Amino acid sequence: MNLKDKIALLPTEPGCYLMKNDREEVIYVGKAKNLKNRVKTYFTGAHNEKTTRLVSEIRDFSYILTNSERESLILENNLIKQYLPRYNIRLMDDKTYPYIEITEEEHPRIQVVRQKEMKGRLFGPYPNVYAARETSRLLNRLYPLRKCETLPKKACLYYHIGQCLAPCIHKDVTYKDTIRDITKFLKGDTKDVLTRLNKEMASASEELMFEKAIEFRDMINHIEATTEKQIINMNDFKDRDVISYAFSKDDISLQILVMRTGKIIDHHQVVFAFVGEVMDTVLSYLQQFYENGTPDELLFSERFTQDDVEPFFGKKAIIPHIGDKKKLTDLASKNADYDLEHHFMLYRHRDEKRQKALEDLSELMGKDIKLIEVFDNAQLFGTAPISALIVFKEQAFDKKNYRKYHLQTTTNDDYQAMKEVTYRRYQKQLIEGQALPDLILVDGGKGQLSAATEVLEQLGISIPIAGLKKNSKHTLEALVYQDQVIPLLKQSELYKFLLKLSEEVHRFAIDFHRKTRSKQSIQSPLDQIKGIGNQRKKALLSHFSSIEAIKQATPDELSSLGIPEDVIKRLKEELT
């Protein structure tokens, strides 16, 4: 996958991105008010050491669109706690965003709490902690709820300034209307309070009380920051999945937002080709996806009908038409639409280019090319000689059929290396009756190609074979076939395809060669002696200071380490 192509198609909307390594592990989670601009910065310009290391490990990424920057902030926090990516800085005390709580007591209070402290009715969470605390302070000023931790024996100052109903001295206090107004406010209906504060700010300004006016302005800003609506976290703390889809004449895009204990913590996104009815295909996929169980609720977008989903998922299947749950399904639809819209541009366009390259290659070879095997050799001054084989099948790299070879007949003769690996590969395939490739490619020019061709002729195999010729800068420049050097135009899809094959086999070979050299660098003469396994090797190297000391040891000393007499004899012979 070309990350640059994928970045070019990113939306310019807010959301979260999940960076992944070559093992599909999430190694970093970030948020952005403009996904495209933010992700692009990782692959352009200079970075500090940590970011450079992160970028070197990125092989893919996914993203989740949100409705606002605030939602992306909350979602980022949820995703970090879910995946624990090693490149993210995590709060060691597991802090989370705060809530405003109306306590469930006979005489309720308003306070800012963390989720783990929850007892009463909660509103939030609020990424801006300072704004949440200032809003709580304002509510305590505007509404006469109890302020004291424990009721005093007489009325305090709050009663005398009109900020408390003094339940300590009045036994018939009722809070019903006050709680209703506070709840209305925290749910976003702030019109009355904001109108009042704006009037007081204007009045203070007219009276040249600018510090007071600034205080009212800050109150207004805190209210707006606190009461901005978000749907990433919900205060019912239920487990639910939110499901929607989009489709074209060829593909279906399915989006599942995973909400646990009221928080969106993950997503499942997939785009796949289909045959037949769209709804039948979607429901068949969902049945398989949920065959091991479902969460408490399944929220389906209005692209489904109750008759579609209820026979499969019963009363757990809900299609909301209003409220926050409807906004959740709309968000799932938004993500599904975007995935579908850009799938063709990113993947199908790539597949069409690859198909064009295969057609050009097939025309050049005079046969239909579907299965390709590519060889490369590696050694360093005669050490750790190896060969590597990659397989391209059905328009994709078939990594489970990649093969590694330790060379046995040469150390630094590249032509002999090519003969050996070609013989070993295709003699085995002939003996086992395995399918032979449509085309063999070797990393090299006429010399390597001639060596491999000679072996194929000896085995009686007639398969097109060509060489990937490099220039002095070790960059692909031509295809060698039937004694002809065919230049490749860098703009052509054939060149780009063959370059991808060349880079992949080189990557696989170099990785194998490095590991082989690393193993050889820690090898010992003891490794070659029959009867000396890891435990006996460890005992010998722990007891004696060097191989020379083992050579000088008496049979009795060696026997005391539990080594049998015949192995001691062999040990002495091999080390002498």
MOMO-V483336 format. One record per helix or strand of 3 or more residues. SS is the DSSP state (hx for helix, st for strand). FROM is the first residue (numbers start at 1). LEN is the number of residues. If there is no record, write none. Layout:
# MOMO-V483336
ss = <SS & SS>
from = <FROM & FROM>
len = <LEN & LEN>
This chain:
# MOMO-V483336
ss = <hx & st & st & hx & hx & st & hx & st & st & hx & st & hx & hx & hx & hx & hx & st & st & st & hx & st & hx & hx & st & st & hx & st & hx & st & hx & st & st & st & hx & hx & hx & hx & hx & hx>
from = <3 & 15 & 26 & 35 & 49 & 60 & 69 & 98 & 110 & 115 & 121 & 129 & 157 & 176 & 191 & 210 & 240 & 251 & 263 & 278 & 297 & 306 & 323 & 371 & 383 & 399 & 403 & 414 & 439 & 446 & 464 & 476 & 484 & 493 & 525 & 534 & 547 & 555 & 565>
len = <6 & 6 & 7 & 7 & 9 & 6 & 15 & 5 & 4 & 3 & 6 & 14 & 4 & 11 & 16 & 18 & 8 & 10 & 11 & 12 & 4 & 11 & 43 & 10 & 11 & 3 & 4 & 19 & 5 & 14 & 7 & 6 & 4 & 29 & 4 & 10 & 6 & 5 & 11>
